[in-house]
Amino acid sequence: MRKLTYYIAATLDGYIAGPDGQYDFFPFEGEEAAAILADFPETLPTPLHGPLGIADRAPERFDTVIMGRGTYDPGLKAGFTSPYAHLKQYVVSRTLTSPDPAVTVVDDPVALVRELKKQDGMGIWLCGGGKLAAALCDEIDELVIKRHPVVIGSGIPLFDGPFVPANFAPATTRSFDSGLTITTFSKALPSADGAN
């Protein structure tokens, strides 16, 4: 069965962007950039593939991306109607009409993910945002969090929803001299008594 992976950058205090969607405080350079290019190249927008030297590289981990309207909008405003053209793209929105034939707009993310998991294919990447992650928390099989050594105080949280604890178990962590860590968490299996 296909897995839904929430792969995202975050601050030490648990934010994926600033209050107005800012994310320029997350650097993409040096050994961290090399690691992302090596392990997660398909998570970079298609227009960057040529300049980054990965234009001929086929997706290795994900073939589908799901994003919320707030994640999609900055690229759309910059004229990128199909930011991940190398992947099957879904945007979750109740008001957006599809601005590009390569982008499918849906309003029920849970039904979408459950249907995608039944289909053949590679992994499904949830790239943001926090409200969508909270709505899909029960469907997330894996978290990959790039935790940057920065605190911003307020912004868009990793999960922006009601108080509903969900357990994940750390699987691997990679640390860099800059203080960045990339940690993979797997969904914790329910205990014998049914608790998570």
Backbone as a printed PyTorch tensor [residue, N CA C, xyz], in Angstrom:
tensor([[[  0.8420,  -1.1930,   0.0000],
         [  0.0000,   0.0000,   0.0000],
         [  0.8820,   1.2510,   0.0000]],

        [[  0.4700,   2.2560,  -0.7050],
         [  1.2090,   3.5130,  -0.7540],
         [  1.1690,   4.2220,   0.5950]],

        [[  2.2180,   4.9610,   0.8820],
         [  2.2990,   5.7010,   2.1410],
         [  2.1190,   7.1910,   1.8920]],

        [[  1.4940,   7.8630,   2.8680],
         [  1.4220,   9.3170,   2.8760],
         [  2.5170,   9.8130,   3.8070]],

        [[  3.4180,  10.6240,   3.2590],
         [  4.5400,  11.1690,   4.0140],
         [  4.4150,  12.6820,   4.0930]],

        [[  4.4120,  13.1970,   5.3070],
         [  4.4410,  14.6400,   5.5270],
         [  5.9070,  15.0260,   5.6370]],

        [[  6.4540,  15.5340,   4.5410],
         [  7.8600,  15.9440,   4.4520],
         [  7.8780,  17.4590,   4.4410]],

        [[  8.5120,  18.0590,   5.4610],
         [  8.3630,  19.4980,   5.6560],
         [  9.5350,  20.0640,   6.4600]],

        [[  9.8520,  21.3200,   6.2320],
         [ 10.8210,  22.0410,   7.0530],
         [ 10.0790,  22.6760,   8.2240]],

        [[ 10.7580,  22.7300,   9.3760],
         [ 10.1420,  23.3210,  10.5700],
         [ 11.1990,  24.0030,  11.4220]],

        [[ 10.7340,  24.9370,  12.2210],
         [ 11.5980,  25.6220,  13.1800],
         [ 11.6780,  24.8050,  14.4640]],

        [[ 12.5680,  25.2050,  15.3660],
         [ 12.6610,  24.5430,  16.6620],
         [ 11.3610,  24.6580,  17.4500]],

        [[ 10.6370,  25.7650,  17.2400],
         [  9.3810,  25.9410,  17.9640],
         [  8.1680,  25.4520,  17.1750]],

        [[  8.3960,  24.6520,  16.1450],
         [  7.3090,  23.9180,  15.5070],
         [  6.5240,  24.6300,  14.4280]],

        [[  7.1170,  25.6160,  13.7670],
         [  6.4250,  26.3300,  12.6970],
         [  7.0150,  25.9770,  11.3360]],

        [[  6.1490,  25.9110,  10.3350],
         [  6.5920,  25.6070,   8.9710],
         [  6.7060,  26.8620,   8.1160]],

        [[  6.2120,  27.9680,   8.6200],
         [  6.3060,  29.2570,   7.9260],
         [  5.9660,  30.3500,   8.9220]],

        [[  6.3050,  31.5780,   8.5570],
         [  5.9620,  32.7150,   9.3960],
         [  4.4840,  33.0380,   9.3180]],

        [[  4.0350,  34.0350,  10.0580],
         [  2.6100,  34.3750,  10.1010],
         [  2.0160,  34.7110,   8.7360]],

        [[  2.8270,  35.2630,   7.8400],
         [  2.3410,  35.6080,   6.4960],
         [  2.8640,  34.6530,   5.4400]],

        [[  3.2370,  33.4460,   5.8650],
         [  3.7170,  32.4400,   4.9240],
         [  5.1970,  32.5290,   4.6040]],

        [[  5.9550,  33.3640,   5.3120],
         [  7.3830,  33.5060,   5.0420],
         [  8.1080,  32.1850,   5.3280]],

        [[  9.0830,  31.8820,   4.4910],
         [  9.9000,  30.6950,   4.7180],
         [ 11.3590,  30.9310,   4.3130]],

        [[ 11.7210,  32.1770,   4.0160],
         [ 13.0770,  32.4760,   3.5580],
         [ 14.1290,  32.3550,   4.6570]],

        [[ 13.7250,  32.0800,   5.8830],
         [ 14.6760,  31.8560,   6.9700],
         [ 15.1450,  30.4020,   7.0070]],

        [[ 14.6080,  29.5470,   6.1170],
         [ 15.0760,  28.1750,   5.9770],
         [ 16.1320,  28.1560,   4.8670]],

        [[ 17.4120,  28.0170,   5.2070],
         [ 18.4360,  28.0390,   4.1630],
         [ 18.4190,  26.7650,   3.3190]],

        [[ 18.8550,  26.9100,   2.0810],
         [ 19.0410,  25.7640,   1.1840],
         [ 20.4330,  25.9150,   0.5930]],

        [[ 21.4120,  25.3400,   1.3070],
         [ 22.7970,  25.5060,   0.8970],
         [ 23.6520,  24.4100,   1.5170]],

        [[ 24.8650,  24.2860,   1.0320],
         [ 25.8600,  23.4010,   1.6130],
         [ 25.4600,  21.9440,   1.6580]],

        [[ 25.9150,  21.2690,   2.7280],
         [ 25.6870,  19.8310,   2.8350],
         [ 24.2020,  19.4900,   2.9950]],

        [[ 23.4220,  20.4130,   3.5800],
         [ 21.9880,  20.1590,   3.7150],
         [ 21.3170,  20.1100,   2.3400]],

        [[ 21.6580,  21.0700,   1.4850],
         [ 21.0960,  21.0890,   0.1320],
         [ 21.5220,  19.8440,  -0.6300]],

        [[ 22.7670,  19.4460,  -0.4790],
         [ 23.2540,  18.2470,  -1.1600],
         [ 22.4780,  17.0120,  -0.7040]],

        [[ 22.1840,  16.9300,   0.5960],
         [ 21.4250,  15.7870,   1.1180],
         [ 20.0090,  15.7690,   0.5650]],

        [[ 19.3720,  16.9240,   0.4870],
         [ 18.0070,  17.0020,  -0.0470],
         [ 18.0000,  16.6590,  -1.5330]],

        [[ 18.9700,  17.1750,  -2.2730],
         [ 19.0700,  16.8450,  -3.6950],
         [ 19.2920,  15.3540,  -3.8960]],

        [[ 20.0450,  14.7200,  -3.0090],
         [ 20.3260,  13.2930,  -3.1290],
         [ 19.1360,  12.4300,  -2.7350]],

        [[ 18.4420,  12.8100,  -1.6530],
         [ 17.4140,  11.9410,  -1.0830],
         [ 15.9770,  12.3210,  -1.4140]],

        [[ 15.7230,  13.5960,  -1.7000],
         [ 14.3570,  14.0560,  -1.9300],
         [ 14.2720,  15.0000,  -3.1320]],

        [[ 14.8810,  14.6590,  -4.2680],
         [ 14.9210,  15.6140,  -5.3860],
         [ 13.5430,  15.9830,  -5.9270]],

        [[ 12.5940,  15.0550,  -5.8550],
         [ 11.2750,  15.3460,  -6.4150],
         [ 10.4740,  16.3220,  -5.5780]],

        [[ 10.9750,  16.6840,  -4.3860],
         [ 10.2590,  17.6610,  -3.5550],
         [ 10.6420,  19.0980,  -3.8960]],

        [[ 11.4910,  19.2700,  -4.8820],
         [ 11.8640,  20.6150,  -5.3290],
         [ 11.0030,  20.9910,  -6.5260]],

        [[ 10.5410,  22.2370,  -6.5880],
         [  9.6660,  22.6490,  -7.6980],
         [ 10.3220,  22.4060,  -9.0600]],

        [[  9.5070,  22.0270, -10.0140],
         [  9.9870,  21.7060, -11.3560],
         [ 10.8360,  22.8140, -11.9700]],

        [[ 10.4730,  24.1110, -11.8350],
         [ 11.3100,  25.1500, -12.4480],
         [ 12.7510,  25.1900, -11.9300]],

        [[ 13.0150,  24.5820, -10.7590],
         [ 14.3670,  24.5720, -10.2030],
         [ 15.1910,  23.3730, -10.6740]],

        [[ 14.5620,  22.4080, -11.3250],
         [ 15.2710,  21.1890, -11.6820],
         [ 16.4370,  21.4450, -12.6310]],

        [[ 16.2410,  22.2900, -13.6230],
         [ 17.3240,  22.6120, -14.5500],
         [ 18.4890,  23.2820, -13.8500]],

        [[ 18.2600,  24.4040, -13.1570],
         [ 19.3560,  25.0840, -12.4680],
         [ 20.0660,  24.2140, -11.4230]],

        [[ 19.3430,  23.2550, -10.8250],
         [ 19.9460,  22.4070,  -9.7950],
         [ 20.5770,  21.1370, -10.3680]],

        [[ 20.4570,  20.9510, -11.6850],
         [ 21.0810,  19.8030, -12.3310],
         [ 20.3610,  18.4860, -12.1440]],

        [[ 19.0440,  18.5340, -11.8990],
         [ 18.2900,  17.2910, -11.6960],
         [ 17.1560,  17.1390, -12.7110]],

        [[ 17.2590,  17.8560, -13.8170],
         [ 16.1660,  17.8670, -14.7910],
         [ 15.8770,  16.4880, -15.3730]],

        [[ 16.8820,  15.6490, -15.4890],
         [ 16.6870,  14.3290, -16.0920],
         [ 16.4630,  13.2350, -15.0590]],

        [[ 16.3210,  13.6070, -13.8240],
         [ 16.1850,  12.6130, -12.7500],
         [ 14.7160,  12.2790, -12.5270]],

        [[ 14.4050,  11.0120, -12.6290],
         [ 13.0250,  10.5650, -12.4220],
         [ 12.7180,  10.5230, -10.9210]],

        [[ 11.4560,  10.7430, -10.5500],
         [ 11.0940,  10.6180,  -9.1350],
         [ 11.4780,   9.2470,  -8.5890]],

        [[ 12.0050,   9.2420,  -7.3790],
         [ 12.4610,   7.9970,  -6.7610],
         [ 11.6050,   7.5820,  -5.5730]],

        [[ 10.9940,   8.5460,  -4.9220],
         [ 10.2630,   8.2580,  -3.6900],
         [  8.7780,   8.5890,  -3.8100]],

        [[  8.4740,   9.7480,  -4.3960],
         [  7.0930,  10.2130,  -4.5210],
         [  6.7290,  10.3880,  -5.9930]],

        [[  5.4760,  10.0650,  -6.3170],
         [  4.9720,  10.3950,  -7.6580],
         [  3.7330,  11.2750,  -7.5870]],

        [[  3.3530,  11.6410,  -6.3520],
         [  2.1360,  12.4300,  -6.1260],
         [  2.4020,  13.4370,  -5.0170]],

        [[  1.8540,  14.6430,  -5.1800],
         [  1.9720,  15.6650,  -4.1440],
         [  0.5860,  16.2130,  -3.8280]],

        [[  0.3470,  16.4390,  -2.5340],
         [ -0.8980,  17.0510,  -2.0660],
         [ -0.5140,  18.2920,  -1.2730]],

        [[ -1.1830,  19.3960,  -1.5620],
         [ -0.8970,  20.6390,  -0.8410],
         [ -2.1900,  21.3930,  -0.5730]],

        [[ -2.1610,  22.1930,   0.4690],
         [ -3.2870,  23.0610,   0.7580],
         [ -3.2290,  24.3180,  -0.0960]],

        [[ -4.2950,  25.0520,  -0.0780],
         [ -4.3800,  26.2810,  -0.8740],
         [ -3.3020,  27.2880,  -0.4700]],

        [[ -3.0290,  27.4030,   0.8280],
         [ -2.0180,  28.3460,   1.2910],
         [ -0.6210,  27.9850,   0.8230]],

        [[ -0.3620,  26.7110,   0.6360],
         [  0.9340,  26.2610,   0.1240],
         [  1.0230,  26.5030,  -1.3750]],

        [[ -0.0810,  26.3390,  -2.0620],
         [ -0.1100,  26.4850,  -3.5200],
         [ -0.0840,  27.9510,  -3.9680]],

        [[ -0.7280,  28.8170,  -3.1990],
         [ -0.9170,  30.2100,  -3.6190],
         [  0.3550,  31.0100,  -3.9180]],

        [[  1.4350,  30.9150,  -3.1140],
         [  2.6180,  31.7310,  -3.4410],
         [  3.1710,  31.4530,  -4.8380]],

        [[  3.2370,  30.1850,  -5.2150],
         [  3.6960,  29.8520,  -6.5630],
         [  2.7320,  30.3320,  -7.6210]],

        [[  1.4430,  30.1890,  -7.3410],
         [  0.4160,  30.6280,  -8.2850],
         [  0.5270,  32.1350,  -8.5280]],

        [[  0.7240,  32.8910,  -7.4550],
         [  0.8620,  34.3510,  -7.5950],
         [  2.1000,  34.7370,  -8.3870]],

        [[  3.1230,  33.8630,  -8.3530],
         [  4.3530,  34.1190,  -9.1140],
         [  4.2550,  33.5890, -10.5470]],

        [[  3.0850,  33.0220, -10.8970],
         [  2.8790,  32.5390, -12.2570],
         [  3.1550,  31.0650, -12.4620]],

        [[  3.4070,  30.3260, -11.3750],
         [  3.6580,  28.8850, -11.4860],
         [  2.3660,  28.1360, -11.1850]],

        [[  1.5970,  27.8620, -12.2270],
         [  0.3160,  27.1820, -12.0400],
         [  0.4900,  25.6850, -11.8120]],

        [[  1.6380,  25.1370, -12.2170],
         [  1.9330,  23.7170, -12.0540],
         [  3.3220,  23.5750, -11.4390]],

        [[  3.4530,  23.8350, -10.1360],
         [  4.7780,  23.9100,  -9.5180],
         [  5.5380,  22.5920,  -9.4810]],

        [[  4.8240,  21.4940,  -9.4470],
         [  5.4600,  20.1700,  -9.3990],
         [  4.9920,  19.3530, -10.5980]],

        [[  5.2950,  19.8430, -11.7770],
         [  4.8100,  19.2170, -13.0120],
         [  5.3360,  17.7940, -13.1890]],

        [[  6.3900,  17.4390, -12.5010],
         [  6.9590,  16.0940, -12.5840],
         [  6.2020,  15.1030, -11.6940]],

        [[  5.2240,  15.5780, -10.9250],
         [  4.4040,  14.7450, -10.0520],
         [  2.9310,  14.9230, -10.3960]],

        [[  2.0940,  13.9930,  -9.9660],
         [  0.6460,  14.1850, -10.0240],
         [  0.3050,  15.1450,  -8.8910]],

        [[ -0.3550,  16.2590,  -9.2090],
         [ -0.5600,  17.3420,  -8.2460],
         [ -2.0220,  17.4770,  -7.8280]],

        [[ -2.2330,  17.5860,  -6.5130],
         [ -3.5590,  17.8350,  -5.9590],
         [ -3.4790,  19.0400,  -5.0270]],

        [[ -4.4490,  19.9220,  -5.1470],
         [ -4.5770,  21.0620,  -4.2370],
         [ -5.9170,  20.9230,  -3.5300]],

        [[ -5.9010,  21.0390,  -2.2100],
         [ -7.1320,  20.9440,  -1.4320],
         [ -7.6730,  22.3490,  -1.2110]],

        [[ -8.8740,  22.5860,  -1.7340],
         [ -9.5040,  23.8980,  -1.6060],
         [-10.9990,  23.7630,  -1.8650]],

        [[-11.7680,  24.5880,  -1.1810],
         [-13.2130,  24.6300,  -1.4270],
         [-13.5850,  25.7520,  -2.3920]],

        [[-12.6390,  26.6420,  -2.7030],
         [-12.9770,  27.8080,  -3.5160],
         [-12.1760,  27.9230,  -4.8070]],

        [[-11.0140,  27.2800,  -4.8850],
         [-10.1590,  27.3960,  -6.0630],
         [-10.7360,  26.6170,  -7.2340]],

        [[-10.7310,  27.2380,  -8.3980],
         [-11.0370,  26.4860,  -9.6160],
         [ -9.7000,  26.1420, -10.2430]],

        [[ -9.5920,  24.9930, -10.8680],
         [ -8.3000,  24.5100, -11.3490],
         [ -7.6710,  25.4940, -12.3250]],

        [[ -6.5150,  26.0650, -11.9550],
         [ -5.8560,  27.0350, -12.8090],
         [ -4.9710,  26.3950, -13.8750]],

        [[ -4.8380,  25.0580, -13.8310],
         [ -3.9470,  24.3670, -14.7530],
         [ -4.4670,  22.9410, -14.9320]],

        [[ -4.4640,  22.4150, -16.1630],
         [ -4.9620,  21.0510, -16.3580],
         [ -4.1360,  19.9920, -15.6290]],

        [[ -2.9030,  20.3230, -15.2370],
         [ -2.0500,  19.3630, -14.5360],
         [ -2.3040,  19.3480, -13.0300]],

        [[ -3.1830,  20.2280, -12.5500],
         [ -3.4740,  20.3250, -11.1190],
         [ -4.9400,  19.9600, -10.8930]],

        [[ -5.1670,  19.0040,  -9.9940],
         [ -6.5220,  18.5970,  -9.6540],
         [ -6.8910,  19.2260,  -8.3170]],

        [[ -7.9940,  19.9380,  -8.2870],
         [ -8.4740,  20.5680,  -7.0570],
         [ -9.5300,  19.6600,  -6.4300]],

        [[ -9.3650,  19.3750,  -5.1310],
         [-10.3110,  18.5230,  -4.3990],
         [-10.7140,  19.2400,  -3.1190]],

        [[-11.8670,  18.8550,  -2.5660],
         [-12.2880,  19.4880,  -1.3090],
         [-12.3420,  18.5140,  -0.1360]],

        [[-12.1020,  17.2240,  -0.3860],
         [-12.1260,  16.2310,   0.6830],
         [-10.7830,  15.5050,   0.7050]],

        [[ -9.8240,  15.9960,   1.5140],
         [ -8.4920,  15.4000,   1.4840],
         [ -8.4430,  13.9700,   2.0120]],

        [[ -9.2700,  13.6420,   2.9910],
         [ -9.2560,  12.2910,   3.5540],
         [ -9.7060,  11.2790,   2.4990]],

        [[-10.8060,  11.5650,   1.8210],
         [-11.2840,  10.6610,   0.7750],
         [-10.2440,  10.5290,  -0.3360]],

        [[ -9.6000,  11.6400,  -0.6990],
         [ -8.5720,  11.6030,  -1.7330],
         [ -7.4310,  10.6770,  -1.3310]],

        [[ -6.8900,  10.8550,  -0.1260],
         [ -5.7530,  10.0450,   0.3010],
         [ -6.1370,   8.5770,   0.3930]],

        [[ -7.3070,   8.2830,   0.9090],
         [ -7.7290,   6.8800,   1.0040],
         [ -7.8450,   6.2440,  -0.3760]],

        [[ -8.3350,   7.0030,  -1.3400],
         [ -8.4360,   6.4860,  -2.7100],
         [ -7.0440,   6.3190,  -3.3200]],

        [[ -6.1640,   7.2920,  -3.1280],
         [ -4.8090,   7.1940,  -3.6780],
         [ -4.0500,   6.0070,  -3.0960]],

        [[ -4.2470,   5.7380,  -1.8220],
         [ -3.5470,   4.6180,  -1.1910],
         [ -3.9700,   3.2730,  -1.7720]],

        [[ -5.1500,   3.1940,  -2.3290],
         [ -5.6220,   1.9470,  -2.9490],
         [ -5.0210,   1.7310,  -4.3350]],

        [[ -4.5120,   2.8000,  -4.9320],
         [ -3.9870,   2.7230,  -6.2910],
         [ -2.5180,   2.3210,  -6.2840]],

        [[ -2.0860,   1.7920,  -7.4190],
         [ -0.6640,   1.4980,  -7.5850],
         [  0.0990,   2.8090,  -7.7110]],

        [[  1.3230,   2.7990,  -7.2760],
         [  2.1500,   3.9820,  -7.4340],
         [  3.1920,   4.0900,  -6.3510]],

        [[  3.9200,   5.1730,  -6.4100],
         [  4.9540,   5.4630,  -5.4270],
         [  4.3260,   6.2000,  -4.2460]],

        [[  5.1840,   6.7590,  -3.3870],
         [  4.7020,   7.4640,  -2.2170],
         [  3.9280,   8.7260,  -2.5520]],

        [[  3.1480,   9.1690,  -1.5830],
         [  2.3420,  10.3900,  -1.6960],
         [  2.9540,  11.4030,  -0.7320]],

        [[  3.2980,  12.5650,  -1.2640],
         [  3.9470,  13.5980,  -0.4580],
         [  2.9390,  14.6670,  -0.0590]],

        [[  2.7680,  14.8460,   1.2430],
         [  2.0010,  15.9610,   1.7830],
         [  3.0000,  17.0740,   2.0470]],

        [[  2.8990,  18.1670,   1.2870],
         [  3.9200,  19.2140,   1.4120],
         [  3.4260,  20.4270,   2.1910]],

        [[  2.2430,  20.3940,   2.7400],
         [  1.7490,  21.5070,   3.5530],
         [  0.3380,  21.8500,   3.1410]],

        [[ -0.2710,  22.6250,   3.9770],
         [  0.2110,  23.2590,   5.1780],
         [ -0.3260,  22.6310,   6.4550]],

        [[ -0.2430,  23.4130,   7.5180],
         [ -0.5670,  22.9260,   8.8400],
         [ -2.0100,  22.5000,   9.0310]],

        [[ -2.9540,  23.2320,   8.4540],
         [ -4.3660,  22.8530,   8.5900],
         [ -4.6450,  21.5500,   7.8520]],

        [[ -4.0570,  21.4050,   6.6550],
         [ -4.2350,  20.1770,   5.8870],
         [ -3.5760,  19.0050,   6.6090]],

        [[ -2.4010,  19.2210,   7.1900],
         [ -1.7320,  18.1540,   7.9380],
         [ -2.5850,  17.6980,   9.1120]],

        [[ -3.2110,  18.6410,   9.8050],
         [ -4.0820,  18.2760,  10.9230],
         [ -5.2830,  17.4750,  10.4270]],

        [[ -5.8520,  17.8840,   9.3000],
         [ -7.0080,  17.1640,   8.7450],
         [ -6.6360,  15.7510,   8.3140]],

        [[ -5.3830,  15.5640,   7.9180],
         [ -4.9310,  14.2660,   7.4220],
         [ -4.1200,  13.4800,   8.4450]],

        [[ -4.0540,  13.9380,   9.6770],
         [ -3.1750,  13.3240,  10.6680],
         [ -3.3760,  11.8090,  10.7640]],

        [[ -4.6120,  11.3450,  10.7820],
         [ -4.8670,   9.9100,  10.8930],
         [ -4.3950,   9.1360,   9.6650]],

        [[ -4.2350,   9.8170,   8.5400],
         [ -3.8230,   9.1560,   7.2960],
         [ -2.3120,   9.2020,   7.0830]],

        [[ -1.5950,  10.0170,   7.8610],
         [ -0.1470,  10.1590,   7.6860],
         [  0.5540,   8.9200,   8.2200]],

        [[  1.3540,   8.2920,   7.3550],
         [  2.0980,   7.0970,   7.7270],
         [  3.5060,   7.4140,   8.1980]],

        [[  4.0190,   8.5510,   7.7430],
         [  5.4180,   8.8840,   8.0140],
         [  5.5830,  10.3980,   8.0560]],

        [[  6.3930,  10.8710,   8.9840],
         [  6.7870,  12.2720,   9.0410],
         [  8.2770,  12.3440,   8.7250]],

        [[  8.6660,  13.2810,   7.8750],
         [ 10.0770,  13.5750,   7.6570],
         [ 10.2130,  15.0690,   7.9140]],

        [[ 10.8230,  15.4050,   9.0460],
         [ 10.8820,  16.7990,   9.4730],
         [ 12.3200,  17.2960,   9.4020]],

        [[ 12.5010,  18.3360,   8.5990],
         [ 13.7930,  19.0220,   8.5150],
         [ 13.7430,  20.1370,   9.5680]],

        [[ 14.2980,  19.8840,  10.7470],
         [ 14.2120,  20.8290,  11.8600],
         [ 15.4200,  21.7580,  11.8150]],

        [[ 15.1460,  23.0330,  11.5400],
         [ 16.1930,  24.0470,  11.4450],
         [ 16.4160,  24.7060,  12.8110]],

        [[ 17.6510,  25.0730,  13.1310],
         [ 17.9430,  25.6680,  14.4420],
         [ 17.5820,  27.1490,  14.4950]],

        [[ 16.3010,  27.4290,  14.3410],
         [ 15.8050,  28.7980,  14.3960],
         [ 14.4740,  28.7990,  15.1450]],

        [[ 14.2230,  29.8510,  15.8840],
         [ 12.9600,  30.0480,  16.6040],
         [ 12.3300,  31.3120,  16.0350]],

        [[ 11.0260,  31.2590,  15.6850],
         [ 10.3760,  32.4400,  15.1120],
         [  9.2390,  32.9920,  15.9660]],

        [[  8.7790,  32.2590,  16.9690],
         [  7.8000,  32.8090,  17.9030],
         [  6.3490,  32.6670,  17.5170]],

        [[  6.0350,  32.8000,  16.2420],
         [  4.6620,  32.6080,  15.7920],
         [  4.6930,  32.3030,  14.3050]],

        [[  3.5950,  31.7570,  13.8150],
         [  3.5290,  31.4260,  12.4000],
         [  2.5490,  30.2990,  12.1380]],

        [[  2.8150,  29.5450,  11.0990],
         [  1.9630,  28.4240,  10.7130],
         [  2.5460,  27.1650,  11.3500]],

        [[  1.8020,  26.5210,  12.2530],
         [  2.3460,  25.3470,  12.9400],
         [  2.3800,  24.1080,  12.0440]],

        [[  3.2170,  23.1510,  12.4490],
         [  3.2880,  21.8680,  11.7430],
         [  1.9060,  21.2530,  11.5830]],

        [[  1.1350,  21.2540,  12.6500],
         [ -0.2370,  20.7550,  12.6530],
         [ -1.1030,  21.8360,  13.2660]],

        [[ -2.0700,  22.3260,  12.5150],
         [ -2.9260,  23.4140,  12.9740],
         [ -4.3600,  22.9050,  13.0470]],

        [[ -4.6670,  22.2610,  14.1680],
         [ -5.9940,  21.6810,  14.3160],
         [ -6.3320,  21.4850,  15.7760]],

        [[ -7.3670,  20.7100,  16.0520],
         [ -7.7950,  20.4810,  17.4320],
         [ -6.7980,  19.6130,  18.1940]],

        [[ -6.9250,  19.6110,  19.4990],
         [ -6.0780,  18.7990,  20.3640],
         [ -6.4780,  17.3340,  20.2290]],

        [[ -5.6830,  16.5840,  19.4610],
         [ -5.9240,  15.1520,  19.2670],
         [ -4.5490,  14.4770,  19.1930]],

        [[ -4.0460,  13.9570,  20.3200],
         [ -2.7150,  13.3460,  20.3070],
         [ -2.6310,  12.1660,  19.3320]],

        [[ -1.5150,  12.0960,  18.6060],
         [ -1.2210,  10.9920,  17.6890],
         [  0.2530,  10.6530,  17.8700]],

        [[  0.5460,   9.3960,  18.0580],
         [  1.9140,   8.9830,  18.3640],
         [  2.6680,   8.5460,  17.1140]],

        [[  3.9090,   9.0140,  17.0280],
         [  4.8370,   8.6030,  15.9860],
         [  6.1270,   8.1760,  16.6730]],

        [[  6.8110,   7.2240,  16.0680],
         [  8.0610,   6.7170,  16.6330],
         [  9.2290,   7.1510,  15.7670]],

        [[ 10.2950,   7.7030,  16.3670],
         [ 11.4530,   8.0910,  15.5640],
         [ 12.0830,   6.8620,  14.9220]],

        [[ 12.4380,   6.9830,  13.6500],
         [ 13.0520,   5.8740,  12.9200],
         [ 14.5170,   6.1760,  12.6240]],

        [[ 14.7790,   7.3430,  12.0380],
         [ 16.1610,   7.7360,  11.7240],
         [ 16.3190,   9.2310,  11.9300]],

        [[ 17.5460,   9.6390,  12.2370],
         [ 17.8780,  11.0580,  12.3310],
         [ 19.2300,  11.2820,  11.6860]],

        [[ 19.3070,  12.3170,  10.8840],
         [ 20.5720,  12.7330,  10.2930],
         [ 20.8390,  14.1560,  10.7580]],

        [[ 22.0330,  14.3960,  11.2910],
         [ 22.3940,  15.7110,  11.8180],
         [ 23.4750,  16.3460,  10.9640]],

        [[ 23.4380,  17.6690,  10.8890],
         [ 24.3990,  18.4330,  10.1020],
         [ 25.1080,  19.4360,  10.9940]],

        [[ 26.2990,  19.8600,  10.5710],
         [ 27.0970,  20.8020,  11.3610],
         [ 26.3560,  22.1150,  11.6150]],

        [[ 25.4560,  22.4910,  10.7170],
         [ 24.7020,  23.7350,  10.8620],
         [ 23.6790,  23.6850,  12.0030]],

        [[ 23.3980,  22.4750,  12.4970],
         [ 22.3660,  22.3050,  13.5210],
         [ 21.0780,  21.7240,  12.9570]],

        [[ 20.9600,  21.6660,  11.6310],
         [ 19.7840,  21.0470,  11.0060],
         [ 19.7640,  19.5600,  11.3240]],

        [[ 18.5750,  19.0540,  11.6070],
         [ 18.3810,  17.6050,  11.7040],
         [ 17.2490,  17.2180,  10.7680]],

        [[ 17.3890,  16.0830,  10.1410],
         [ 16.3070,  15.5120,   9.3300],
         [ 15.9210,  14.2110,  10.0160]],

        [[ 14.7270,  14.1990,  10.5960],
         [ 14.2630,  13.0430,  11.3500],
         [ 13.0430,  12.4330,  10.6800]],

        [[ 13.0920,  11.1210,  10.5390],
         [ 11.9580,  10.3710,  10.0070],
         [ 11.2480,   9.6980,  11.1740]],

        [[  9.9340,   9.8650,  11.2140],
         [  9.0900,   9.2380,  12.2240],
         [  8.0820,   8.3360,  11.5160]],

        [[  7.8400,   7.1680,  12.0820],
         [  6.8140,   6.2650,  11.5550],
         [  5.6040,   6.3120,  12.4720]],

        [[  4.4330,   6.1220,  11.8930],
         [  3.2250,   6.0880,  12.7230],
         [  3.3510,   4.9550,  13.7250]],

        [[  3.1320,   5.2600,  14.9870],
         [  3.2090,   4.2510,  16.0420],
         [  2.0080,   3.3220,  15.9280]],

        [[  2.2640,   2.0410,  16.0570],
         [  1.1800,   1.0690,  16.0150],
         [  0.3910,   1.1290,  17.3070]],

        [[ -0.9470,   0.9500,  17.2320],
         [ -1.7340,   0.9390,  18.4620],
         [ -1.2870,  -0.1830,  19.3980]],

        [[ -1.3320,   0.0790,  20.6880],
         [ -0.9820,  -0.9660,  21.6590],
         [ -2.1080,  -1.9870,  21.7370]],

        [[ -1.8540,  -3.0510,  22.4550],
         [ -2.8250,  -4.1410,  22.5560],
         [ -4.1460,  -3.6800,  23.1650]],

        [[ -4.1030,  -2.6400,  24.0180],
         [ -5.3410,  -2.1650,  24.6320],
         [ -6.0750,  -1.1510,  23.7560]],

        [[ -5.5320,  -0.9100,  22.5360],
         [ -6.2020,  -0.0120,  21.6030],
         [ -5.7280,   1.4240,  21.6810]],

        [[ -4.9070,   1.7520,  22.7030],
         [ -4.4020,   3.1110,  22.8240],
         [ -3.2560,   3.3090,  21.8490]],

        [[ -3.0480,   4.5320,  21.4330],
         [ -1.9440,   4.8350,  20.5180],
         [ -0.7360,   5.2780,  21.2880]]])
